[in-house]
Amino acid sequence: MTFRTSLTTVALLLSCVYASAQSPDALQAVARKAIETHPDIGARLNGYRASVNEVDVGRAGYYPRLDLSASAGRDRDRIGSRDPQSSSIDRTGASLSLTQMLWDGLATHGEVRRLGHAKLTRYFEFVDTAEQVALEAVQAHYDVLRYRRLVALAEDNYVQHKASHDQILSRFRAGVSRGVDLEQAAARLALAESNLSTEVANLHDVSARYQRIVGELPPARIDAPAALKQGLPSGTEQALQTAVARNGAVAAAVENLRSVRAQADTRQAAFQPRIELRARSGVGHNYDSVRDQRRDTTAEVVVSWNLFNGGADHASVRQFADLVNQAADQRDRVCRDIRQTAVIAYNDTLKLVDQLRFLDANQLAIEKARDAYRKQFDIGQRSLLDLLNSENELYTARRAYANAEVDLDMAYARVHAATGNLLVALGLSRPGTGPQEAEGWSAGEDAAARCPAAGPEVALTPRAELDERARRLSNSQPEPARTLPAPAPAPR
């Protein structure tokens, strides 16, 4: 299958689900474009398709094997050493052989089970890669939007500092302002130019990253998309449960454990006999080097049993016992990683909502202060340093608010990705041509054993207590000494 065919298949697997005839959302469009063109998606899809065919390879062990052979030759025999006698014979022949496995210690059964779990592993890896590529595409879209806004803020900051510099320069030439004021204005203007240069460089870098992920340069205009608030978990506990139940990486790790365990079970087949039914029928001239023989037919049951193999079979059993433990460790590590990602992302959705409210109040208050400082500076009631500091403080506040807005939108996307729901949230369906075993999949008894079931809880000082401390401080009342936790004893 060519790479182009792989991408076409991906497009069919991840078809858009439209609620109406409207054009797709910007995030949906960029995610779909990335999924259709990203090489990692094609690689995972081809790996999954290969695993499907590999199951058929393992299942072939249940069926008989039929071989056709033909030969023609001349045999020369020499009998005796003192008075040797020689004889020659020409022979031809063709035979048809049938071999049917009757018992192999359940080795074929175990191999088919292993390959079935390996197929599910490849499928869930494909699903996880699709989710991660979609998340990267969403992040690339938001990053371009973020740094275009930051460039606009840096440009405005430069304009404000340039206007202040030119105003001071005019006053200096008129002999009204001092030279030190001009130097301060020039220094702040240089800093504004540096900030603008940095933001432009950052915009260039995220645009290059957008091109790598999506496969094309970002459009000239990017509008702010709607936040992915729909379908979020109702709490941290639900977020953790959904992440473990639906995340493709966790499911792939569980299926990998099952695959290794099935392979370990097949090692026991080496200690049992192998029973085969063999039938052969051949025809020819002087067939099998027997003079005048024209036909030979044989049917037999063959039992073979390895009694000693240098201890290799026992070592193989011990080897795969360790590999099963290794796969369980990898499953637990993946579970811990996903739980951490999910709980941090969900906490960010709560934290950033509050931060945005405070940052918005902060920038509005600073903007009012800046405007008042400018009027007072014009009438000589404020110093130039006060005005320049207020400009920088306003720029920093606006920059922090713009970053927090994008961070919140990204936190929503990260929660959906951690819970395996990002494609659905974007209006794209999850891969729907997977194996039937993936429908209603559950880890069951193979769920991670060493993975915390609850998120962290941070003890916060009540706001009323903080306000009371502030009241005492404002009234010049000394604060009572706070009791700090004792440090842990040093290890000996």
C-alpha positions in Angstrom: 0.0 0.0 0.0 1.4 3.4 -1.0 1.6 6.3 1.4 -1.0 8.2 -0.5 -3.4 5.2 -0.1 -2.7 5.2 3.6 -3.7 8.9 3.9 -6.8 8.2 1.9 -7.7 5.5 4.3 -7.0 7.8 7.3 -9.4 10.3 5.8 -12.1 7.7 5.6 -11.4 6.5 9.2 -11.6 10.0 10.6 -14.5 11.4 8.7 -16.1 14.6 9.8 -19.4 14.5 11.7 -21.4 17.6 10.9 -24.4 18.7 13.0 -25.5 21.0 10.2 -24.5 22.1 6.7 -22.2 24.8 8.1 -18.5 25.0 7.3 -16.2 23.2 9.7 -14.7 25.1 12.7 -11.2 26.3 12.3 -9.9 23.8 14.9 -11.7 21.0 13.2 -10.3 21.9 9.8 -6.7 22.2 11.0 -6.9 18.9 13.0 -8.4 17.1 10.0 -5.7 18.5 7.7 -3.0 17.4 10.1 -4.4 13.9 10.4 -4.7 13.4 6.7 -1.1 14.5 6.0 0.9 13.6 9.1 3.5 10.8 8.4 3.0 9.4 12.0 -0.6 8.6 11.2 0.2 6.8 8.0 2.9 4.8 9.9 0.6 3.8 12.7 -2.1 2.8 10.2 0.2 0.7 8.2 1.5 -0.9 11.4 -2.1 -1.8 12.3 -2.9 -3.2 8.9 0.2 -5.3 9.1 -0.8 -6.7 12.5 -4.2 -7.7 11.0 -2.4 -9.8 8.3 0.0 -11.2 10.9 -3.0 -12.7 12.8 -3.9 -14.6 9.6 -0.2 -15.8 9.5 -0.5 -17.3 13.0 -3.9 -18.8 12.3 -2.5 -20.7 9.3 -1.0 -23.2 11.8 -4.4 -24.8 12.3 -4.7 -25.7 8.6 -2.9 -28.5 6.7 0.2 -27.9 4.7 0.3 -29.2 1.2 3.7 -29.5 -0.7 4.4 -30.5 -4.3 7.9 -31.7 -5.2 9.4 -33.1 -8.4 12.9 -34.4 -9.2 14.9 -36.1 -11.9 18.4 -37.6 -11.5 20.8 -40.4 -11.8 22.1 -42.6 -8.9 25.3 -44.5 -9.0 26.0 -47.1 -6.3 29.3 -48.9 -5.5 29.1 -52.1 -3.4 32.1 -53.8 -1.8 35.8 -52.8 -1.6 37.9 -55.7 -2.8 35.8 -56.6 -5.8 33.5 -53.6 -6.1 30.4 -53.7 -8.1 28.7 -50.6 -9.5 25.2 -50.0 -10.7 23.5 -46.9 -12.0 19.9 -46.0 -12.3 18.0 -43.1 -13.8 15.0 -41.9 -11.8 12.2 -39.3 -12.1 9.4 -38.6 -9.7 6.8 -36.2 -8.4 5.1 -36.3 -5.0 2.3 -34.5 -3.1 2.7 -34.3 0.7 0.1 -33.4 3.2 1.0 -32.4 6.8 -1.7 -31.7 9.4 -0.8 -30.6 12.9 -2.9 -32.5 15.5 -1.3 -31.4 18.7 1.4 -28.9 19.4 0.9 -28.2 23.1 -1.4 -25.3 22.3 1.5 -23.4 20.8 -0.6 -22.3 17.8 -3.5 -21.3 20.0 -1.2 -19.2 22.1 0.4 -17.5 19.1 -3.0 -16.6 17.7 -3.9 -15.1 21.1 -0.7 -13.1 21.2 -1.1 -11.8 17.7 -4.7 -10.8 18.5 -3.6 -8.7 21.4 -0.7 -7.3 19.3 -3.3 -6.3 16.7 -5.3 -4.4 19.4 -2.0 -2.8 20.6 -1.3 -1.4 17.2 -4.9 -0.3 16.8 -4.9 1.6 20.1 -1.5 3.1 19.3 -3.1 4.4 16.1 -6.0 5.9 18.0 -3.6 7.5 20.5 -1.4 8.9 17.7 -4.5 10.4 16.0 -5.4 12.1 19.3 -1.9 13.4 19.8 -1.6 14.7 16.3 -4.9 16.4 16.6 -3.7 18.0 19.9 -0.5 19.1 18.3 -2.4 20.7 15.4 -4.7 22.5 17.9 -1.7 23.7 19.9 0.0 24.9 16.7 -3.2 26.8 15.7 -3.4 28.4 19.2 0.3 29.2 19.2 0.1 31.1 15.9 -2.9 33.0 17.2 -1.1 33.6 20.5 2.1 35.1 19.0 0.2 37.1 16.4 -1.5 38.8 19.3 1.7 39.2 21.2 3.3 40.8 18.1 0.4 43.2 17.9 0.9 44.1 21.6 4.6 44.5 21.1 4.0 46.8 18.2 1.6 48.9 20.2 4.2 49.0 23.0 6.8 50.1 20.6 4.6 52.8 19.3 3.8 54.1 22.8 7.6 54.2 23.7 8.5 55.8 20.3 5.9 58.6 20.9 7.2 59.2 24.4 10.8 59.3 23.1 10.0 61.7 20.3 8.1 63.9 22.8 11.1 64.0 25.1 13.4 64.6 22.2 11.4 67.7 21.2 11.4 69.0 24.7 15.1 68.4 25.0 15.8 70.3 21.8 13.6 73.1 23.1 15.6 73.1 26.3 12.6 72.2 28.4 13.6 68.6 29.3 16.9 67.2 30.7 19.4 64.9 28.9 18.9 62.1 31.4 15.2 62.0 30.5 16.1 61.5 26.9 18.5 58.7 27.8 15.8 57.0 29.9 13.3 57.3 27.0 15.9 55.9 24.5 16.7 53.0 26.8 13.0 52.0 27.1 12.5 52.4 23.4 15.4 50.0 22.8 13.8 47.5 25.2 10.5 47.8 23.3 12.3 47.2 20.0 13.9 44.1 21.5 10.6 42.8 22.8 9.1 43.3 19.3 12.0 41.5 17.7 11.6 38.6 20.1 7.9 38.2 19.5 8.4 38.3 15.7 11.0 35.5 16.1 8.7 33.5 18.2 5.9 33.9 15.6 8.3 32.7 12.9 9.1 29.6 15.0 5.5 28.6 15.8 4.6 29.2 12.1 7.3 26.7 11.1 6.0 24.3 13.7 2.5 24.7 12.3 3.8 23.9 8.8 5.5 20.8 10.1 2.4 19.5 11.9 -0.4 20.5 9.5 1.6 20.3 6.3 1.0 23.9 5.1 1.7 27.4 6.3 -0.9 29.1 8.6 -3.5 31.2 6.8 -3.0 35.0 6.7 -5.9 35.4 9.0 -6.7 33.2 12.0 -9.8 34.0 14.0 -10.1 32.9 17.6 -12.1 29.6 17.6 -14.8 28.6 20.1 -13.4 27.1 23.3 -13.7 23.3 23.6 -15.8 23.4 26.8 -18.4 20.9 25.8 -18.0 17.3 27.1 -15.5 18.1 29.8 -15.5 15.8 32.9 -17.5 17.1 35.9 -14.6 16.8 38.3 -11.1 15.5 38.8 -12.2 12.0 39.8 -14.3 11.6 36.6 -11.4 13.0 34.5 -9.0 10.4 36.0 -11.5 7.5 35.5 -12.3 8.6 31.9 -8.6 8.9 31.1 -7.8 5.4 32.2 -10.9 3.9 30.5 -10.6 5.7 27.1 -7.0 6.9 26.6 -5.4 5.0 23.7 -2.0 4.9 25.3 -3.3 3.1 28.4 -5.3 0.6 26.3 -2.2 -0.1 24.1 -0.1 -0.7 27.2 -2.7 -3.1 28.6 -3.0 -5.0 25.3 0.8 -5.2 25.1 0.9 -6.8 28.6 -1.7 -9.4 27.4 0.3 -10.0 24.2 3.5 -10.7 26.2 1.6 -12.9 28.7 0.1 -15.0 25.8 3.6 -15.4 24.3 4.9 -16.5 27.7 2.2 -19.2 27.8 3.3 -20.6 24.4 6.8 -21.3 26.0 5.1 -24.2 27.9 4.4 -26.0 24.6 8.1 -26.9 24.2 7.6 -29.4 27.1 4.9 -31.3 25.3 5.0 -33.6 22.3 4.0 -32.6 18.8 1.7 -34.9 16.9 1.3 -34.6 13.1 -0.6 -36.5 10.4 1.5 -36.9 7.3 0.4 -38.3 4.0 2.4 -38.5 0.8 1.7 -39.9 -2.6 4.3 -40.0 -5.4 4.7 -41.3 -9.0 7.6 -41.6 -11.4 10.1 -43.9 -13.0 12.4 -45.8 -10.6 10.7 -43.7 -7.9 12.7 -43.1 -4.8 15.7 -44.8 -6.5 13.9 -48.2 -6.3 14.2 -50.0 -9.7 10.9 -50.3 -11.5 9.0 -48.6 -8.8 6.3 -46.3 -10.2 4.2 -45.3 -7.3 4.6 -44.9 -3.5 1.9 -43.9 -1.0 2.4 -43.3 2.7 0.2 -42.3 5.5 1.4 -42.0 9.1 1.0 -40.3 12.4 4.3 -38.9 13.7 5.0 -38.0 17.3 8.1 -36.0 18.1 9.1 -35.0 21.6 12.2 -33.1 22.5 13.6 -34.5 25.7 16.6 -32.3 26.2 17.5 -28.9 24.7 20.4 -27.8 26.8 18.0 -26.0 29.2 17.0 -23.5 26.6 13.2 -24.1 27.2 13.4 -23.6 30.9 15.5 -20.4 30.4 12.9 -19.2 27.8 10.1 -19.6 30.4 12.0 -17.6 33.0 12.8 -15.0 30.3 9.2 -14.4 29.4 8.2 -14.3 33.1 10.5 -11.3 33.4 9.1 -9.8 30.2 5.6 -10.0 31.6 6.7 -8.1 34.7 8.4 -5.6 32.4 5.2 -5.1 30.4 3.2 -4.6 33.7 5.7 -2.0 34.8 5.4 -0.2 31.4 1.6 -0.3 31.8 1.7 1.3 35.2 4.1 4.0 34.0 1.8 4.9 31.1 -1.1 5.0 33.5 0.7 7.3 35.9 1.8 9.6 33.0 -1.8 9.8 31.7 -3.2 10.5 35.2 -0.7 13.3 35.7 -1.5 14.8 32.4 -5.3 14.6 33.0 -5.3 16.0 36.5 -2.9 18.9 35.7 -4.9 19.8 32.5 -8.2 19.7 34.4 -6.8 21.8 37.2 -5.6 24.3 34.7 -9.1 24.7 33.3 -10.3 25.7 36.8 -7.2 27.8 37.8 -7.0 29.8 34.6 -10.7 30.9 34.8 -9.9 32.6 38.1 -6.6 33.9 36.8 -8.2 35.5 33.7 -10.7 37.4 36.0 -7.8 38.8 38.1 -5.6 39.5 35.1 -8.4 41.4 33.3 -9.0 43.5 36.4 -5.2 44.0 36.6 -4.8 45.3 33.0 -7.9 47.5 33.2 -6.6 49.1 36.4 -3.1 49.6 35.0 -4.5 51.1 31.8 -6.4 53.7 33.8 -3.3 54.4 35.9 -1.2 54.8 32.7 -3.7 57.2 31.2 -3.7 59.3 34.5 0.1 59.2 34.6 0.3 60.5 31.0 -2.0 63.5 31.8 0.0 64.2 35.0 3.3 64.0 33.1 2.0 66.5 30.5 1.4 69.0 33.3 4.6 68.2 35.2 3.1 66.3 38.1 4.7 62.9 37.2 8.2 62.0 36.3 9.2 60.4 33.0 10.2 57.3 34.9 6.7 57.0 36.3 5.2 57.2 32.8 7.7 54.7 31.3 7.2 52.2 34.1 3.4 52.4 33.7 3.8 51.7 30.0 5.9 48.6 30.6 3.6 47.4 33.4 0.6 47.7 31.1 2.4 45.8 28.3 3.3 43.1 30.7 -0.3 42.9 32.0 -1.8 42.7 28.5 0.8 40.1 27.5 0.0 38.0 30.6 -3.8 38.2 29.9 -3.3 37.2 26.2 -1.2 34.2 27.3 -3.7 33.1 29.9 -6.5 33.2 27.4 -4.7 30.9 25.0 -3.5 28.7 27.9 -7.1 28.2 29.0 -8.2 27.1 25.5 -5.3 24.8 25.3 -6.1 23.3 28.8 -9.6 22.4 27.5 -8.0 20.6 24.5 -5.5 18.8 26.8 -8.2 17.5 29.0 -10.1 16.1 26.0 -6.9 14.5 24.6 -6.0 12.9 28.0 -9.5 11.4 28.2 -9.4 10.2 24.6 -12.2 12.5 23.6 -10.4 15.2 21.5 -11.4 14.0 18.1 -15.1 13.8 19.2 -14.9 17.3 20.7 -13.5 18.6 17.4 -16.4 17.0 15.5 -14.3 14.2 14.1 -15.2 10.6 14.7 -12.7 8.2 16.3 -11.4 5.4 13.9 -14.4 3.3 13.2 -13.0 0.4 11.3 -11.1 -1.1 14.2 -11.4 -4.7 15.3 -14.6 -5.9 16.9 -12.6 -6.7 20.1 -12.1 -2.9 20.5 -15.8 -2.3 20.9 -16.6 -2.0 24.6 -13.0 -2.7 25.4 -12.1 -2.8 29.1 -8.8 -3.4 31.0 -10.6 -5.7 33.5 -8.2 -7.5 35.8 -5.3 -6.1 33.8 -5.9 -2.5 35.0 -2.8 -0.8 36.3 -2.0 -1.9 39.9 0.4 0.9 40.9 -1.4 4.0 39.6 -2.8 6.5 42.1 -6.6 6.6 41.9 -7.1 10.1 43.2 -5.6 13.5 42.3 -3.5 15.6 44.6 -5.2 18.0 47.1 -3.5 21.2 48.0 -4.3 22.7 51.4 -5.0 26.4 50.9 -5.1 29.1 53.6 -8.8 30.3 53.8 -9.2 33.7 52.1 -10.8 35.1 55.3 -7.7 34.4 57.2 -5.5 36.1 54.6 -7.8 39.1 54.7 -7.6 39.3 58.5 -3.8 39.2 58.3 -3.9 42.1 55.7 -6.3 44.0 58.0 -3.9 43.7 60.9 -1.0 44.7 58.8 -2.8 47.8 57.5 -3.5 48.7 61.1 0.2 48.3 61.9 -0.5 45.4 64.2 2.3 42.8 64.3 1.4 39.5 62.8 1.6 36.4 65.0 4.5 34.1 64.2 3.5 31.4 61.8 4.3 27.8 62.6 6.3 26.2 59.8 6.4 22.4 59.3 9.6 20.9 60.8 12.1 19.7 58.2 12.5 16.1 57.5 15.5 14.5 59.3 18.5 14.0 57.1 19.2 10.4 56.0 22.0 8.7 57.8 
